[in-house]
Amino acid sequence: MTARTADVLLVGAGAMSSTLGVMLKQLDPSIKIIMVERLDHVAQESTDGWNNAGTGHAAYCELNYTPKKPDGSIDATKAFNINAAFEQSLQFWSYLVEQKALPDPSQFINTAPHCSFVWGEENVAFLRQRHQLLSAHPMFEDMKYSEDPDVIRNWMPLVMQNRKDGEPVAATRVPYGTDVNFGDLSRLMVDYLGHQPDFDLLVAHNVNSLVKQPDGRWLVQAQNKADGHVTPITADFVFLGAGGGALPLLQKTGIDEGHGYGGFPVSGQWLVCTKPEIVEQHHAKVYGKAPLGAPPMSVPHLDTRIMNGKKSLLFGPFAGFTTKFLKYGSYMDLIKSIKPSNIGPIMSVGMKNMDLTRYLISESLQSHESRVEALKNFFPDVSADDWELSIAGQRVQIIKKDPAGGGKLEFGTEVIVSADGSMTALLGASPGASTAVQAMLTILERSFGDKLKTPEWQAKLKEMIPSYGESLIDNTELLKSVRQRTLSILQLNRQS
C-alpha cells in the first residue's frame, strides 16, 4: 500500500495542533501538513468549550501561580512567566484577525474581568501581599485591590449577597481578563488550514503505530474507526498534541526521551447555571484559594462563560479520580500506560500522594448538595435548583523521574522532543491552551532550528508575534505597546 506523505503530521485536532499548523503555514505556505483526529469532529476533547474553564490564563486571578515561600514571601516567578506567555498568544491571535485568518474576535474571545476573592484574616493578608508585589510591576499595574465590601459588591454582586457582616474579605480585579472559547478558536484555525493548499484532515482515525524508518522519516498507521481501513502516512516531523492521549502515543514511538514518563489522570465537573436573571448579575471570573490537598486544577472559581453568543455561569471544578486519560477514552488507559520504564516513578508518586488520591475520590463521591455548599462561599444566596452538573474534560498530570531515583508529580506542561527533533509531544495540563503559542514556539526552536534562523522565518515570526525573542517582563515599553495593540484588535478594552 502506497503511503501518503507529509512534511508535518499533527496528531490531535485541538488547540496545540491547530496552533502549530497555522504557525507553520504562515511561515512556509508550501509545507505539506496532515492532521489526524481520533474523534469524528475537531476540538471535541480537552479543547472543547465545556471541557475547560475558558480562562485566558494570565495569572491575574489564579492564586496558585503565586505560592508562598517557606520564609513567608511570595514567589511571583510563575505569574510573570505565564502572563508573558499569554501575551504571546494574544499577539498571535491578533495577527490572525488582522490577516482575516480568524473572524471577528467575539466569536472566540470576550472580556471577562479577572478577579481574586478571599475571606478570613489570613487569606486577606495573603491577597494584600500578593497585590503589593504584582502591581508594582508594569505587567500587573492595572490590578485593583479592595477590602471594602461596597467596592467588591460592585465588582461581583452575587458574591457579596447576604454575606456575613464583619467577615474580613478582599478582592483584586483586572478589567481586561478574558473568557476564551478554545474549542471554537481551534475549529476556526483548522477551518483556515482547510482552505490552504497541501493540508489534509483525517477525522475518526486512530493512530495505531509510529515507527522510525531507516531514512529518518516516520511511518504512522492511521486506522479509520468506521471501516477499519488503515492509511499509512510517512512524515519528516510528527507532533503528538493529543491531550491525555499524547502519553500512550509517545510510548508507541519508543524514543528514549519518552522513557520514564507516566500519567496521573484527574477528572473534572462543573456546576452550570443558565438562568438569565442570575447570569446577568455576574460578569467576571472570580478565583479563590484551593482547598488543602487539592491539585491546581481544582482551584474554585465562579465564572462568566460566553458560548455561541450566550452567557452562562460556571462554578468548580470539582475534581475526581479516574483511570481514563480522555473524556471519550477507556478505563484501561492508566493500566495500559504502565511500562517497565515508568513503573518506579508511578509507584513512588502513588505512595507520596495518598492524600491527593483520597481527596480526588472524596470529590468524585460528592452529592449535588455538597457541591452547592462549596458554591455558597462564592454565592451565599444560591439555590440548588438553579444549577446543573456538567462533566468537564480529563486532565493527565505528568509523572516523571526525579534525581533521587523516585518519581514526582508535575502540574504544568512539558514538551518532549526526540534527539533529532523529528518527534515531539506535549504532556501535562495547566495552563494548557492559554500558552499554546509559547509551547509551539519551543517546538519550532527545537525541531525547526535551521529554518528558524533564516531571515525569512525570523521576519515572519516578528510580524506574527512582535515580542518574539524579547522579554515582556523586562521591556516595559514593548509590553505596553503590544498590550495596547492586542486589547484593541481583540476588542478587549471595552469597559466592563
Secondary structure, DSSP 8 states (H G I E B T S, - for coil): ---EEEEEEEE--SHHHHHHHHHHHHH-TT--EEEE-SSSSTT-STTSGGGS--B---SSS-GGGS-B-TTS-B--HHHHHHHHHHHHHHHHHHHHHHTTSS--GGGTEEE--EEEEEESHHHHHHHHHHHHHHTTSGGGTT-EEE--HHHHHHH-HHHHTT--TT--EEEEEETT-EEE-HHHHHHHHHHHHHTSTTEEEE-SEEEEEEEE-TTS-EEEEEEETTT--EEEEEEEEEEE--GGGHHHHHHHH--GGGTT-EEEEEEEEEEEE--HHHHTT--SEEE----TT--GGG--EEEEEEETTEEEEEEEEEEEE-S-SSTTS-TTHHHHH--TTTHHHHHHHHHHTHHHHHHHHHHHT--HHHHHHHHTTT-TT--GGG-EEEE---EEEEEEE-TTSSEEEE-SEEEEE-TTSSEEEEEE-TTGGGGHHHHHHHHHHHHSHHHHTSHHHHHHHHHH-TTTTS-TTT-HHHHHHHHHHHHHHTT--S--
